[in-house]
Amino acid sequence: MSTHQPKAAKGGKWRAPAMFGALAVLFILEGTVSNTMFSGHWDNALGILRVGLISAILALGVNIQWGYAGLFNTGVVGFLALGGLAPVLVAMPPTEGAFAAGGWGILFAFAVAIVTLIIAVTLYNRIRGKLRGWVVAAVLVLGFVAYRTLFDPAVEAIQAINPAATGYLGGLGLPTLLSWPLGMALAAGAGWIVGKTALGLRSDYLAIATLGIGEIIVAILRNEEWLARGVLNVNGIPRPWPVPYETDLQQDPGFVARVADFGFDPMVGSTLLVKLLYIGLFVGVLAVLMWAAQLALNSPWGRMMRAIRDNEVAASAMGKNVTGRHLQIFILGCTVLGLAGAMMISLDGQMTPSSYNPLRYTFLIWVMVIVGGSGNNWGAVLGGLLIWFVWIKAGEWGPLLMGIVATGLSEGSVKDHLLDAAPQMRLVIMGAILLLVLRFSPRGLLPEK
């Protein structure tokens, strides 16, 4: 036996702590060192960290699908957006008179649509011959006409109610934390529909299908104003417990006295406390997810999923239901993505459908998984935190780097072009990191064991 194997195992034992230690150093430098590379403000460091934790949860959801089962989901943005819809439906107050004006009409329209689909599927399975296509088409056309007859007047009635401020159904006025399970359920339901439709296809067709469905979901949220105001946005979504508002803290004499004892201004102290509470809440969610993901990965179920991933033919020959297991893991991954989407909207305090950009919410998440190490849950978390940190700081490093490159150039079109292209250096830096990792560590910074 080679003597190199124990050394590799020993090095692998300390690889993850070393990587997370280096990541911690980056955040400490961001909070303490003020120079051209780092801001020297803990406010910035904590702000990056709290969104980085959500990014880690997103990367974990994609890793469950890709790392466990080899399912290539390019519609991450759609499931994230569905999860983000949940705080609007749960935490926002209901729009007065909206449900009475058109809520029942929308529910009846959806009921007609569901019944139409059930009848069409039933007739398709029972009728044989050329008549089947004509009958099913006629049922679908009639159902669509009935659906639009009920749906359109109901939507117009809802959107006519104070369109400048509301113009949508509103929510239930419940605590924001209750919206997180709903976000998981919405994304899981969409995952089931997509999985039943597309998981029988080849991997490249699955990627195309999920890409299209993700864009369809985002397009619906942008255009259906009765649901979440579309591009008009929903503002003022309440914060989750136990996170208070900075203004409430600044008006609390007890809090002002306590932060003064530590030498902080009330405004600075309230900002730091709110971010620390968000971080504590997100760390708790991530810890529970990591515990469950690690438990599943190391269980017989996890070993079975990796066996299916590595050789579907052999697993099928052993009696495993490959498509059924793929559907199961796809839904689990979408559930995690929906949770992250609800957490993100709870953090932002507003629903902005136009901000759901596939470059940010699909491509960047995949970079996190690839760089961190697909198939390794800890690698997904590392990639989420690291890539988000670099993504934010690259917006500052890019112009600085381009300014250094253009220093020796004479004034003219070339220098002007380089300086104008400086904001795009963020994408160049991301591409360079991805290429370097794929070249020197193809399995990621923390490879799957």
N, C-alpha and C positions, 0 to 999 in steps of 0.2 A: 504493500500500500504506500502511496506517495506521502512523504512527510509534509507536503505543502497543504494538505487538507485541514489538519488541526489549526494551522496558522490562519487560514482563510476563515475558519469558523470563529476563531478568537477575534479576528478583525471585524467580522460581521457582527459579533456581539456588541461591540462598542460603536458601530457605525451609526446606528439610529440616535443614541445619545449625543454623539459628536455633531450630527447634522442639526438636531434640535437645539443644541448648545450654541452652534454658530448662528442659527436663526435668532435665538434670544439675544445674542450680541448685537445683531443688526438693529433690533428694536431698541436696545439700550442706547446704542449710538444715536439713533434717531431722536431719542428723548433727552440726551445729555450733551451731545457734541454739536456745536453750531459752526458749520463751514459750508463750502460749496456743495458737499455731498449730502449732508444731513441738516435737518432744521434746528435741532437742539431744543425742541419743545415736546413735553410729554403729551400735550393735547393732540399733536399730530400723530405721535407714536400710538397712542391708545385708539385714535380714530382709525388708523390703518388696521390695528389688531382686531377691532370688533367686526369690521367687514371681512377681514381675513378669516375669521372663525366661520362666518357664513359661507365663504368661498371653500373652506375646508369641508363643510357639510355637503356642498354641491359636488366637490370632487369625490367625496365618499360615495354619494349616490351614483355617479357615473362609474366609479370603480366597481361597485356591486354588479352593475350590468356588464361592463367590459372585462374587468379583472376576474370576476367569478365565472362568467359564462361566455365571454367573447361576443356580446351583443353590441353592435356599433350604433348607438343612439345619437343622431345628429340633430335631434329636435329638443335639446335640453331647454332652450329658451321657452318653448311652448308649455312644458310642464312647470317650469319656474313661474311663468305668468299665471297659470291656473292657481297655483298656490298663493300667489300674490292677490288674487281676487278674493280670497277668503276673509281677510281683515275688513274689506269693504262690506261684504255681506253680513258679517257678524258684529263688528265693533262700531260701525257708523250708525247714527240714529236714523230711524225710518223717515222717509219723506212724507210729510202729512198729506193725506189724501191720494197718494200715488197708488197704493195697492187697490183702493176702492175704485180708482179711475181706470186702471188697466191691468192690475195684478191678476185678477181672475181670468181675464181674457187671455193673458200669456200662458197661464197654467192650462186652460182649456186647449189652447193651440198646441202646446207641447203634448198634451194627452192625445189629441188627434194625430199628431205626428207619430207617436209611439204605437198607437193602435194601427195606423196605416202600415207601418213597417212590419208589425206582427202578422197582419193579414197578408201582406205581400209575400213574406217568407213562407207562411203556411200554404198559400196557394201555389207557390213555386215548387214546394216539395210534394204536393198532392196531384197537381195537374201534369199530364204528360202530353207530348206532341207539340205541334206548332202553335196551338191555342194558348199554351202557357205564357209565352212572351207577351202576347197581346193582353191577356187578362192582368198580368202583373203590372204592365205599363199603365193600363187604364186605372188600376187601383192607386198606383203612385201618383198619377196626374190628379185624380179626384182628391186624394188626400192632401196633395200640395195646395190645391186651390182652397180647400177648406181651412188648411193651416194658415195661409196668408190672409184669408177673410177674417179670421179671428185675431191674428197676430198684429197686423198693421194698424188697425184702429186703436188697439190697446197700447202699442208703443207710442203712437202719436199723442194719446191722452196723457201718458206718463211724462213724456218729454215737454209737454206744454206747461207743466207745473213749475213755475219759477225757474225757467231755463237758465237764467244767469247764475244762479247759486246752486240749484239742485238739478232738476230735470231727469232724475233717475229714481229707482225704487228706494234706494237707501238700504240700511242694514237693520239689525235687530237690537242694537244698542247694548250688546253684551260685552263682558271683558275681552280684551284683545287676545289674551292667551287662549281663549276657547276657539279662536279662529285657526290656530295652528293645526289641531287635529282635522278640521274641515279642509284646510289646504292639502293635507296629506291625502284625505279621502278623494278630493277632486282630482288630484294628479293620479292617484291610483286608479280611479274610474276611467280616466282618459288612457292610462297605460293598458288597462284591460281591453279597451276598444281597439287601440292600436295593435296590441299584441295578438288579439284574435284575428285581426286583419292581415298583419304583415309578418308575423313570426314564422309562417310557413315558407316565406320567400328566402332567397339566398341573401348572404350578408350585405352585398352591395345594394340589392333592392331594398333591404330593410333600412339601410342608411338613407336612401332616397325617399322612402316612404315617411320616415320619422322627420326628415328635414321639411318635407311638404306639410305634414300635419302640424308641426311646430309653428310654421309660418301662418297656417290657417287659424290656429288658436289666437295668435297675436293679432291677426287681422280682425278677427271677431271682436276682441276686446277694444280695438281701436275704433270700430265702427258702430257697435251696439251701445249707444249712449244711454239707453234705459237701464243697462246693467251696471256700468261703472263710469258713466259720463264720457266714455271714449277719449278723444284727444283733449277734452276739456279738463280732465284729471279730477281726482277726488282728493281733497286736502283735509288736513285736520284729523287724520286717523289717530285715535287715542294710543298712548304708549302702553306696553304690556306691564303688568305688575312684576316687580316692585319699583319700576323706574319712574321717578317723579319728573316734573318740569323744572328747568333751571330757575324760572321766575318765582315759582313757589318756594324753592329753597332760599333764594335771595331775600325773600320777604319774611323768612322765619328767623326771629332773633336768636333762638338757640343755635341754629346752624351757623349764622353769621359769627356768633361768639366762638364756636368751636373751630371754625376755619381760621379765625383771627389768631387763635392760640398756636396754630401751626404756621403762621406767617403768610397765609394765602388771602388774596382778595376774594370777596364773596362771589364775584362773577367767575373767576378762575376756579375756585374751589367747587362751585356748583357744576361747572362743565366737566371737571375731572371726575367728580363723584358719579354723575350720570353715565359717563362712559365706562367707569369701573363697574357699575351695576349692570349695564348692558353686557360687558365682557363676562361677568360672573354668570349671568343668565345663559349666555351662549356657550360658555365653557361647560355648564351643567348639561345642556342639551347634547353637545358634542361628546361628552363623556359617556352618556347613556347610549348614544348611537355606536360609539366605538366598542363599548362593552358588548352590545348585542351583535355587532358585526364580527368581532373577534370570536365570540362564542359560536356564531353560525359558521364562520370560516373553518374553524378547527373541529367542527362536529362531523359525523358521518355524512350529513347533508352537504356540508361544504366540500368534502372530499369527492362526493358524487358529482357536484356541480363542476368541479375542476376536471374530473374525468370526462364529463360530457363536453366541456370546452376543448379539451386536448384531442379527443377522438370521438366524434358523434357516432360514427358507424359502429365502433366497438361497444360503446355504451348502449346503443340501441339493440345490438345483438345480445347484450346481457339483460335485456328486458326493461330498460329504462325508457320512460316516456319523455323523449327529448323535447318535443314541442311543448308539452305540458310544463316541464321544468323551466324551459326558457320563458314561458309566459309568467310563471311564478316569480322568477328573478327579475324579469322586466318590470313587473308591478312593484316589487319591493324597491327597486332603484327609483322608479318614478315617485313613490311615496316619500322617499328622502328628499328628492328634488322639490316636491310640493311643500314640504316642511320648510326648506330653505327659502323658498319664494315667499311664504307667509312671514317668516322671520325678517326678511329683507324689507318688506313693505311696512312691517311694524316698526322697524328702525327708521326708515325714511319718513314715515308719517304721511305719505301720500302715494296714490296709485297713478302712475304715469305710463300708460300703455306704449306711447311713442318711444320710451327709453329702452324697450326690450329689443336690443340689438344682438343679432346672432354672433357678431364678432366678439362682443363682451360676454355674452351668456351662453355661448356654445363653444366657440373656438378656444377662448381663454380657459374654460373649464377643462377642455381636453388637454391643453398644454399643461395644466396643473397635474392631471393624472399621469401623463406621459413622463414629465420631469420627475415627479415624486416616485413613481414606480407602480405600474398597473399590477393588480393582484395583491398588493400590500396595502392594508388599510392605513397603517402608519405613514406609508409613502404618500397616500392620497392627502392626508392631513398636512404633511410637510409641504407637498407641492402646492396645496391651496394657500397656505400662509406665505410661503416664499414667493410664489409667482405674483400674488396680489401685492406684496410689499414692493417687488421690482416694478410691477405695472404702475403703481402710484408714483414711485420715485423716478421712474423712467421719464415721466412727464417733465421732471425738473432736470434730470441728467441729460436728456436728449438735446435741448437747446444749448446746454453748457458744452457738451461734446462737439456739437456742430460749430459753436463759436470758436472752439480751439482749432478745429480743422480749417476754418475759414480765416484764421488770424493772419496767415502769411500771404493770403491772396489779395490782389489789388481790387480796388472798387470796380464793380462791373456786374454783368449779368450772372456770371458763375457764382460769385460770392452771394449776391442777392438771392439766387435760387437756393443755395445751401441753407441760408438763414431762414428763408420762407418755408423750407421743408423740415425745419427743426422739430415742429410738433409731431411729425410722422416718425421720428426716431424711436418712439415708444414701440411701434410695430416692428421696426428693424431690430431693436434690442430683444424683443420676444422671439423673433425668428432666429436670431443668433444663439440665444440660450437653448432653444429647441434643437437646433442643429448640433451644437456642442454636446448636449446630453446624448443625443442619438448616436453621435460619433464615438464618444469616449465611455459612455455608460448606457448602452442601448436599452437596458431593462430599468432605467431610472436610478435616481439617487439612493433609494431604498428598494432593491429588487425583491421580488417575491421569493420566499424561501422554497 
